[in-house]
Amino acid sequence: TEHRMILEEDIRKSLISKKAKVFGISTITVSSNNALKIAGIIRETNPEAIIVFGGMHPTMFAETFIKEKEVDFILLGEGNNTLIEIVKTYPDIEKITKIHGLIYEKAGKAVVTKKLSVKDNDLDELPYPAYDLVCEESLPLLPRFFSSKGCPFNCAFCSCDAFYRKSYDDYRIIFRDPIKVVDEIEYTYRKFGMEFYCFGDLTFMSSKEYGHAICHEIIKRNLGHIKWWCQTTVGRLNHDDLTLMKKAGCAQVGLGVENGSQNNLDIMGKP
């Protein structure tokens, strides 16, 4: 409500008041230095706590990132369930090192525990995001819903594909139940009254069957007046797809136009 940027002192005061024992930080490369700075404050204010990193940068550069003094563990891939397991296991650090899908340092070397299977990620079992905890400065609410995780393609330049392939030996795109996707959309709308939302899928309509089912369910529940955005690849959507999506509320589609040369696209493996 003060309408100003969050300062380091704000973070420090919040960390002191929380007194948590397990902290989870997700970061991409451009914010990794700031993330480590926050982790340093955690070390000062909560010296007994453990700090768990996840996300794109820690996963992709895990073998070097784990050597940072502010990092205790790194979660590979989707860390939702793994982080809960860590919290339940704390303070038994030795037992935590046996949890699958982790990287930690021992005797100066990165130790990788047994990888999880992509099948361990049941997206429909995850609780809905606690948007009621979002600070007022971030309003109006712009929720992001996922109907899938991963991508069926493996473009040479894509960090997302590399992220998942490093995390899971059996990696493949996984989908949610279309009914449960719309359940979440409807719940969020009824509770928070959002006027616009996004689909976070890397490639919306990667499965026409799933994409069409979601759109039909949105229309069936009279939720097509809420506008939404998605992203996909050039050439994936035809006239019938777009007509259905528009009826379901789609107002914007982001397309990955990486290069004007088909030869270059072929070299990159871009469909």
Disulfide bonds with the S-S distance in Angstrom:
none
